[in-house]
Amino acid sequence: MTDNPALCAALDHNVPVLPIFIDDQGVGDQPQNGGASNVWLHHSLAALHQDLQDRLVLFKGAARDVFEQLADQFEITAVHWNRMYEPAPIARDKALKQWLTDQNIEVESHNGSLLFEPWTIEKKDGGPYKVFTPFYRKGCLNAEPPRTPLKAPDKASYVGKKVDGAVGLDDLKLLPKLKWGATICEGWDISEAGARARWDRFVEDGLYNYKKGRDRPDKQFVSRLSPYLHYGQISPHQLWAALDHYDQDQNVAHFRSELGWREFSAYLLYHFPTLPEQNFQPQFEGFTWSKNEEFVRRWQKGQTGVPIVDAGMRELWTTGYMHNRVRMIVASYLTKNLRQDWRDGLAWFEDTLFDADLASNSASWQWVAGTGADAAPYFRIFNPVLQGEKFDPEGDYIRAHVPELRDVPKSYLYAPWDAPKDMREKYGLDGSNYPEPMVDLKQSRKDALAAYEHHKEARAESKESEI
């Protein structure tokens, strides 16, 4: 309700408004949400229906078909929606906008989810940025400032009659049959009020520790607002404006820059729509990933034998969320130590993350894999042992998510395979209670670097032969 440009614009017409949501997953070219995303969507729609005085109307099917039905029932004067920036929704909305215009219906889309429209930020030569720092500092911070957030409407008049073709929330079948769909919601208030409450907690507990504290998965120093941002229960404009009320120190600046990374991901996907499928850096085309379904399966289940990796993967499965520092660690382990395709990791995150944003997910996986824009070089390989020791110094995060290791002394917690034989047997670190590592970290690092060097040499030879 708050900072919803489409709703505010519709109410400005001073006629009853029909708030609708169309679930067109899998229709035509429209993508299918992951399981966790649909769980969040279900509860989001329930909360929004309540906020809209129980007047939210739901449909399932193609958007064009829905509007044809509505046009037969109502004298539609105008249609408003908040823009989406992913390739398939862009194409759908463009076609729908043309059809509505052909029916002499006023139609307008609005920016509700980005601080800066992707087409407004460009380099001096007119092309898109491919590196974050100049995009953010030269592009965003020198652009017209983000708009002021809109207040929730004081008064609203909604259509009260029954709408033909509408369905109930349960008819959308967004909740999985697995018990998992209910358990991952524990600890989350999936609503606009929940978003505001989480922001308030972050300001109190995390904002002024953010620059350094954001790397500590064992502490509550991150906002955990990403799912709310993805589903519009809080907007980046609200957060950007709210930050003006606090001391502008390095923590506030860093949180702003993280909002900038979210913008950069959306910007990349808008300008480079193949980002979720193709290596952003073409020199990685033809790179040989070591396809191993067993490796991927054990990684997904948090059974790799590397404690910080397993903790992250289990946090994801049980909460629909993973701390950002740990996301980088588990992604590096999958793509470098296990040499599995980044697209396998992307697909799992898409299915299990509440905040499964296509742009952020794609850009982030490619960044860690070394194939993306402004990427960490392929030869930069996170050492999960050192990462655990540095960012989970007491082992609280690991123990919280890997109960098999709760009694293991800290000296053996991060690399249990190095424990003496008697200690490994005592705590079940020999595979009897906790799995032994799938690969040797040092050797797998060498193998990854060797594969990268081989690929570079092969590309160089190929170019020479072309000459």
C-alpha positions as CSV (number, residue, x, y, z in Angstrom):
1,M,0.0,0.0,0.0
2,T,2.8,2.4,0.9
3,D,4.9,3.7,-2.1
4,N,2.8,1.9,-4.7
5,P,2.8,4.3,-7.7
6,A,0.3,2.2,-9.7
7,L,-2.3,2.1,-7.0
8,C,-1.9,5.8,-6.2
9,A,-2.3,6.7,-9.9
10,A,-5.4,4.5,-10.3
11,L,-7.0,6.1,-7.3
12,D,-6.3,9.5,-8.8
13,H,-9.0,8.8,-11.4
14,N,-11.7,9.2,-8.7
15,V,-13.6,6.1,-9.8
16,P,-13.7,2.7,-8.1
17,V,-10.5,0.7,-8.6
18,L,-10.3,-3.0,-9.2
19,P,-7.0,-4.3,-7.7
20,I,-6.0,-7.5,-9.5
21,F,-3.2,-10.0,-9.5
22,I,-2.7,-12.4,-12.4
23,D,-0.7,-15.6,-11.9
24,D,0.6,-16.4,-15.4
25,Q,3.5,-18.7,-14.4
26,G,4.3,-21.1,-17.2
27,V,1.9,-19.4,-19.6
28,G,3.6,-18.9,-23.0
29,D,7.1,-17.6,-22.3
30,Q,6.4,-16.6,-18.7
31,P,8.8,-18.3,-16.3
32,Q,7.8,-20.6,-13.4
33,N,8.6,-19.4,-9.9
34,G,10.7,-21.6,-7.6
35,G,9.0,-23.3,-4.7
36,A,10.2,-20.9,-2.0
37,S,9.2,-17.9,-4.2
38,N,5.7,-19.3,-4.5
39,V,5.4,-19.8,-0.7
40,W,6.3,-16.2,-0.2
41,L,3.9,-15.1,-2.9
42,H,1.0,-17.0,-1.4
43,H,1.5,-15.3,2.0
44,S,2.1,-11.9,0.3
45,L,-1.2,-12.1,-1.6
46,A,-3.0,-13.1,1.6
47,A,-1.6,-10.0,3.4
48,L,-2.2,-7.7,0.5
49,H,-5.8,-8.9,0.2
50,Q,-6.3,-7.9,3.9
51,D,-4.6,-4.5,3.4
52,L,-6.9,-3.8,0.4
53,Q,-10.1,-4.4,2.5
54,D,-10.5,-7.9,1.1
55,R,-10.9,-6.5,-2.4
56,L,-7.9,-8.1,-4.2
57,V,-9.1,-10.1,-7.1
58,L,-7.0,-13.1,-8.3
59,F,-6.8,-14.7,-11.8
60,K,-4.8,-17.5,-13.2
61,G,-3.9,-17.6,-16.9
62,A,-2.7,-15.4,-19.7
63,A,-2.8,-11.7,-18.9
64,R,-4.4,-10.8,-22.3
65,D,-7.2,-13.4,-21.7
66,V,-7.9,-11.9,-18.3
67,F,-8.2,-8.4,-19.6
68,E,-10.5,-9.5,-22.4
69,Q,-12.8,-11.0,-19.7
70,L,-12.6,-7.9,-17.7
71,A,-13.4,-5.7,-20.7
72,D,-16.6,-7.7,-21.2
73,Q,-17.7,-7.0,-17.6
74,F,-16.6,-3.5,-16.9
75,E,-16.2,-0.2,-18.6
76,I,-12.5,0.1,-18.1
77,T,-11.1,3.6,-18.4
78,A,-7.5,3.1,-17.3
79,V,-5.1,0.4,-16.4
80,H,-2.0,0.9,-14.2
81,W,0.7,-1.4,-13.1
82,N,4.2,-1.3,-11.7
83,R,6.9,-2.3,-14.1
84,M,8.9,-5.5,-14.2
85,Y,12.4,-5.5,-15.7
86,E,12.9,-9.2,-16.7
87,P,12.9,-10.2,-20.3
88,A,9.7,-12.3,-20.5
89,P,7.5,-9.9,-18.4
90,I,8.8,-6.9,-20.5
91,A,7.7,-8.6,-23.7
92,R,4.3,-9.6,-22.1
93,D,3.7,-6.1,-20.8
94,K,4.6,-4.4,-24.1
95,A,2.2,-6.6,-26.0
96,L,-0.6,-6.0,-23.4
97,K,0.0,-2.3,-23.4
98,Q,-0.5,-2.2,-27.1
99,W,-3.7,-4.3,-27.0
100,L,-5.2,-2.1,-24.3
101,T,-4.3,1.0,-26.3
102,D,-6.0,-0.5,-29.3
103,Q,-9.1,-0.8,-27.2
104,N,-8.9,2.9,-26.4
105,I,-8.1,2.2,-22.8
106,E,-5.6,4.4,-21.1
107,V,-2.6,2.4,-19.9
108,E,0.4,3.5,-17.9
109,S,3.2,1.6,-16.2
110,H,5.1,3.0,-13.2
111,N,8.5,2.5,-11.5
112,G,7.9,0.9,-8.1
113,S,10.9,-1.3,-7.6
114,L,14.1,0.5,-8.8
115,L,15.8,3.7,-7.8
116,F,16.9,4.4,-11.3
117,E,15.4,3.3,-14.6
118,P,17.9,1.1,-16.4
119,W,17.7,3.2,-19.6
120,T,18.5,6.4,-17.8
121,I,22.0,5.4,-16.6
122,E,24.6,5.3,-19.4
123,K,28.2,6.0,-20.2
124,K,29.3,9.1,-22.0
125,D,29.5,7.1,-25.2
126,G,25.8,6.1,-24.8
127,G,26.5,2.5,-24.0
128,P,25.6,0.6,-20.8
129,Y,28.1,0.3,-17.9
130,K,29.6,-3.2,-17.3
131,V,31.5,-2.4,-14.1
132,F,29.8,-1.5,-10.8
133,T,31.9,1.3,-9.4
134,P,31.6,3.7,-12.3
135,F,27.9,2.6,-12.8
136,Y,27.2,3.6,-9.2
137,R,29.5,6.6,-8.7
138,K,29.4,8.2,-12.1
139,G,26.0,7.0,-13.2
140,C,23.6,6.6,-10.2
141,L,25.0,9.2,-7.8
142,N,25.2,11.8,-10.6
143,A,21.8,11.1,-11.9
144,E,18.5,12.7,-10.8
145,P,17.9,11.6,-7.2
146,P,15.4,8.8,-6.6
147,R,11.9,10.0,-6.2
148,T,10.2,10.6,-2.8
149,P,8.3,7.6,-1.5
150,L,4.5,7.9,-1.8
151,K,2.3,7.6,1.2
152,A,-0.4,5.0,1.5
153,P,-3.7,6.3,0.2
154,D,-5.9,7.9,2.9
155,K,-9.1,6.9,1.1
156,A,-9.8,4.3,-1.5
157,S,-12.9,3.2,-3.4
158,Y,-12.8,-0.3,-4.7
159,V,-15.1,-2.2,-7.1
160,G,-17.4,-4.3,-4.9
161,K,-19.2,-6.6,-7.4
162,K,-18.3,-10.2,-8.0
163,V,-15.9,-10.6,-10.9
164,D,-16.3,-13.5,-13.3
165,G,-13.3,-15.6,-13.9
166,A,-11.7,-14.8,-10.6
167,V,-10.2,-17.5,-8.4
168,G,-9.4,-18.0,-4.8
169,L,-5.9,-17.9,-3.4
170,D,-5.8,-21.7,-2.8
171,D,-6.8,-22.2,-6.5
172,L,-3.4,-20.7,-7.5
173,K,-1.8,-23.7,-5.8
174,L,1.3,-21.8,-4.8
175,L,2.0,-23.8,-1.7
176,P,4.0,-27.1,-2.1
177,K,2.6,-30.3,-0.8
178,L,5.8,-30.9,1.2
179,K,5.9,-29.9,4.9
180,W,8.9,-27.8,3.9
181,G,6.6,-25.1,2.5
182,A,5.3,-24.4,6.0
183,T,8.5,-24.8,8.0
184,I,10.5,-22.3,6.0
185,C,8.0,-19.5,6.9
186,E,8.9,-19.8,10.6
187,G,10.4,-16.6,11.8
188,W,9.1,-14.5,8.9
189,D,6.2,-12.1,8.9
190,I,5.4,-12.0,5.2
191,S,3.6,-8.7,4.9
192,E,4.2,-5.0,4.5
193,A,4.0,-4.6,8.3
194,G,6.6,-7.4,8.6
195,A,8.9,-5.5,6.2
196,R,8.6,-2.3,8.3
197,A,9.3,-4.2,11.5
198,R,12.4,-5.9,10.0
199,W,13.7,-2.5,8.9
200,D,13.2,-1.1,12.4
201,R,15.1,-4.1,13.9
202,F,18.0,-3.6,11.4
203,V,18.3,0.1,12.2
204,E,18.5,-0.8,15.9
205,D,20.8,-3.8,15.7
206,G,22.7,-3.7,12.4
207,L,22.9,-0.4,10.6
208,Y,25.8,1.1,12.5
209,N,27.7,-2.2,12.4
210,Y,26.9,-2.8,8.8
211,K,30.2,-2.2,6.9
212,K,32.1,-4.8,8.8
213,G,29.3,-6.6,10.5
214,R,27.5,-7.6,7.3
215,D,30.2,-10.3,6.8
216,R,29.3,-12.1,10.0
217,P,26.7,-14.8,9.5
218,D,26.7,-15.5,13.2
219,K,25.4,-12.0,14.0
220,Q,22.2,-10.1,13.2
221,F,23.9,-7.2,11.3
222,V,22.2,-7.6,7.9
223,S,18.7,-6.4,7.0
224,R,17.2,-9.6,5.6
225,L,15.0,-7.3,3.6
226,S,15.7,-8.8,0.2
227,P,12.5,-10.9,-0.1
228,Y,10.4,-7.9,0.9
229,L,12.1,-5.8,-1.7
230,H,11.6,-8.4,-4.3
231,Y,7.9,-8.6,-3.7
232,G,7.3,-4.9,-3.2
233,Q,6.4,-5.0,0.5
234,I,9.0,-2.3,1.0
235,S,10.6,-0.2,-1.8
236,P,14.2,0.9,-2.4
237,H,12.8,4.4,-2.4
238,Q,11.6,4.0,1.1
239,L,15.0,2.7,2.3
240,W,17.0,5.3,0.4
241,A,14.9,8.1,1.8
242,A,14.9,6.7,5.4
243,L,18.7,6.6,5.4
244,D,18.7,10.4,5.1
245,H,17.6,10.6,8.7
246,Y,20.7,8.9,10.1
247,D,24.3,10.0,10.5
248,Q,25.9,9.6,7.1
249,D,28.8,7.5,8.2
250,Q,30.6,4.6,6.3
251,N,27.9,2.2,7.4
252,V,25.0,4.1,5.9
253,A,27.1,4.7,2.7
254,H,27.8,1.0,2.5
255,F,24.2,0.1,2.8
256,R,23.4,2.6,0.1
257,S,26.0,0.9,-2.1
258,E,24.4,-2.5,-1.5
259,L,21.2,-1.0,-2.8
260,G,23.3,0.1,-5.7
261,W,24.4,-3.5,-6.4
262,R,20.7,-4.5,-6.5
263,E,20.3,-1.7,-9.1
264,F,23.3,-2.9,-11.1
265,S,22.0,-6.4,-11.3
266,A,18.7,-5.2,-12.7
267,Y,20.5,-2.9,-15.0
268,L,22.7,-5.8,-16.4
269,L,19.7,-8.0,-16.9
270,Y,17.8,-5.2,-18.7
271,H,20.7,-4.5,-21.1
272,F,22.0,-8.1,-21.4
273,P,18.9,-10.3,-21.2
274,T,20.9,-13.5,-21.7
275,L,22.5,-13.0,-18.3
276,P,20.8,-16.0,-16.7
277,E,21.8,-18.4,-19.5
278,Q,25.1,-17.3,-21.1
279,N,28.5,-16.4,-19.7
280,F,28.7,-12.6,-19.6
281,Q,32.3,-12.8,-20.5
282,P,32.5,-14.5,-23.8
283,Q,36.0,-15.9,-23.2
284,F,34.4,-18.4,-20.9
285,E,32.3,-19.9,-23.7
286,G,33.5,-23.5,-24.1
287,F,34.9,-23.7,-20.6
288,T,34.6,-27.3,-19.5
289,W,32.7,-27.8,-16.3
290,S,33.1,-31.2,-14.6
291,K,29.5,-32.3,-14.6
292,N,28.8,-34.5,-11.6
293,E,25.2,-34.9,-10.4
294,E,26.3,-36.5,-7.1
295,F,28.4,-33.5,-6.3
296,V,25.5,-31.1,-7.0
297,R,23.1,-33.3,-5.0
298,R,25.3,-33.4,-1.9
299,W,26.0,-29.7,-2.2
300,Q,22.3,-29.0,-2.3
301,K,21.7,-31.1,0.8
302,G,24.5,-29.6,2.8
303,Q,26.4,-32.9,2.9
304,T,29.7,-31.8,1.4
305,G,31.8,-32.4,4.5
306,V,32.9,-28.7,4.6
307,P,31.2,-27.2,7.7
308,I,30.7,-23.6,6.6
309,V,29.4,-24.8,3.2
310,D,27.0,-27.3,4.8
311,A,25.8,-24.7,7.3
312,G,24.9,-22.3,4.5
313,M,23.1,-24.9,2.4
314,R,21.1,-26.1,5.4
315,E,20.2,-22.5,6.4
316,L,18.9,-22.0,2.9
317,W,16.8,-25.2,3.0
318,T,15.3,-24.5,6.4
319,T,14.7,-20.8,6.2
320,G,14.5,-19.8,2.6
321,Y,17.4,-17.5,3.1
322,M,21.2,-17.5,3.2
323,H,23.6,-14.9,4.6
324,N,25.3,-13.1,1.8
325,R,28.9,-13.9,2.8
326,V,28.0,-17.5,3.0
327,R,26.3,-17.3,-0.5
328,M,29.7,-16.4,-1.9
329,I,31.4,-19.2,-0.1
330,V,29.0,-21.9,-1.2
331,A,29.0,-20.6,-4.8
332,S,32.8,-20.5,-4.9
333,Y,32.9,-24.1,-3.6
334,L,30.5,-25.3,-6.2
335,T,32.0,-23.6,-9.2
336,K,35.7,-23.8,-8.2
337,N,36.4,-26.7,-5.9
338,L,33.7,-28.9,-7.4
339,R,33.9,-27.3,-10.8
340,Q,30.2,-27.5,-11.4
341,D,28.4,-25.1,-13.8
342,W,27.2,-21.9,-12.1
343,R,23.8,-22.5,-13.8
344,D,23.3,-25.5,-11.5
345,G,23.8,-23.3,-8.5
346,L,21.6,-20.6,-10.0
347,A,18.7,-23.1,-10.5
348,W,18.9,-24.3,-6.9
349,F,18.9,-20.8,-5.5
350,E,16.0,-19.9,-7.8
351,D,14.0,-22.8,-6.3
352,T,14.9,-22.4,-2.6
353,L,15.5,-18.7,-2.0
354,F,12.6,-16.5,-0.8
355,D,14.5,-13.6,-2.5
356,A,15.1,-15.5,-5.8
357,D,15.4,-12.3,-7.9
358,L,16.5,-13.3,-11.5
359,A,18.7,-10.3,-11.9
360,S,20.5,-10.5,-8.6
361,N,20.8,-14.2,-8.6
362,S,22.2,-14.4,-12.2
363,A,24.6,-11.5,-11.7
364,S,25.8,-12.8,-8.3
365,W,26.4,-16.4,-9.5
366,Q,28.4,-15.2,-12.5
367,W,30.3,-12.8,-10.3
368,V,31.5,-15.6,-8.0
369,A,32.1,-18.0,-10.9
370,G,34.3,-15.4,-12.6
371,T,32.2,-15.3,-15.8
372,G,30.2,-12.2,-15.1
373,A,30.4,-8.4,-15.1
374,D,32.8,-6.9,-12.7
375,A,33.5,-10.4,-11.6
376,A,35.9,-11.9,-9.1
377,P,38.6,-13.5,-11.3
378,Y,38.2,-17.2,-11.8
379,F,41.5,-17.8,-10.0
380,R,40.1,-16.1,-6.8
381,I,38.9,-19.1,-4.9
382,F,37.4,-18.7,-1.5
383,N,39.0,-20.9,1.1
384,P,36.0,-22.2,3.1
385,V,38.2,-23.0,6.2
386,L,39.7,-19.6,6.4
387,Q,36.3,-18.0,5.7
388,G,34.7,-19.9,8.5
389,E,37.5,-19.0,11.0
390,K,37.3,-15.3,10.0
391,F,33.6,-14.7,9.8
392,D,32.2,-17.3,12.2
393,P,35.0,-17.1,14.8
394,E,33.2,-18.9,17.6
395,G,31.5,-21.4,15.3
396,D,28.0,-20.3,16.3
397,Y,26.7,-20.2,12.8
398,I,28.1,-23.6,11.9
399,R,26.7,-25.2,15.1
400,A,23.3,-23.6,14.6
401,H,22.8,-25.2,11.2
402,V,24.9,-28.4,11.5
403,P,23.8,-30.1,14.7
404,E,26.2,-33.0,14.1
405,L,29.1,-30.6,14.9
406,R,27.6,-28.9,18.0
407,D,30.0,-30.7,20.4
408,V,33.1,-30.6,18.3
409,P,35.9,-28.4,19.8
410,K,36.5,-25.2,17.9
411,S,40.0,-26.3,17.0
412,Y,38.5,-29.1,14.7
413,L,35.3,-27.4,13.7
414,Y,36.3,-25.7,10.5
415,A,38.4,-28.5,9.0
416,P,37.3,-31.7,10.8
417,W,39.3,-33.9,8.4
418,D,42.4,-32.6,10.1
419,A,41.4,-33.8,13.5
420,P,43.4,-36.7,15.0
421,K,41.9,-40.1,14.3
422,D,40.6,-40.6,17.9
423,M,38.8,-37.2,17.8
424,R,37.3,-38.0,14.4
425,E,36.0,-41.3,15.7
426,K,34.7,-39.7,18.9
427,Y,32.7,-37.1,17.2
428,G,31.7,-39.1,14.1
429,L,33.9,-37.0,11.8
430,D,35.0,-40.2,9.9
431,G,31.7,-40.4,8.0
432,S,29.8,-42.2,10.7
433,N,28.0,-39.0,11.9
434,Y,29.2,-36.2,9.6
435,P,30.4,-36.8,6.0
436,E,34.0,-36.7,5.1
437,P,34.8,-34.0,2.4
438,M,34.0,-34.8,-1.2
439,V,37.2,-33.3,-2.5
440,D,40.5,-32.2,-1.1
441,L,40.4,-28.4,-0.9
442,K,44.0,-27.8,-1.9
443,Q,44.0,-30.3,-4.7
444,S,40.6,-29.2,-6.1
445,R,41.9,-25.6,-6.1
446,K,44.9,-26.7,-8.2
447,D,42.6,-28.7,-10.5
448,A,40.4,-25.6,-11.0
449,L,43.3,-23.4,-11.8
450,A,44.7,-26.0,-14.2
451,A,41.4,-26.3,-16.0
452,Y,41.3,-22.5,-16.3
453,E,44.8,-22.3,-17.7
454,H,44.0,-25.1,-20.2
455,H,41.0,-23.3,-21.4
456,K,43.0,-20.1,-21.9
457,E,45.6,-21.9,-23.8
458,A,43.0,-23.6,-26.0
459,R,41.4,-20.3,-26.8
460,A,44.7,-18.8,-27.7
461,E,45.6,-21.7,-30.0
462,S,42.1,-21.4,-31.6
463,K,42.6,-17.7,-32.3
464,E,46.1,-18.3,-33.8
465,S,44.7,-20.9,-36.1
466,E,42.0,-18.5,-37.2
467,I,44.7,-15.9,-38.1
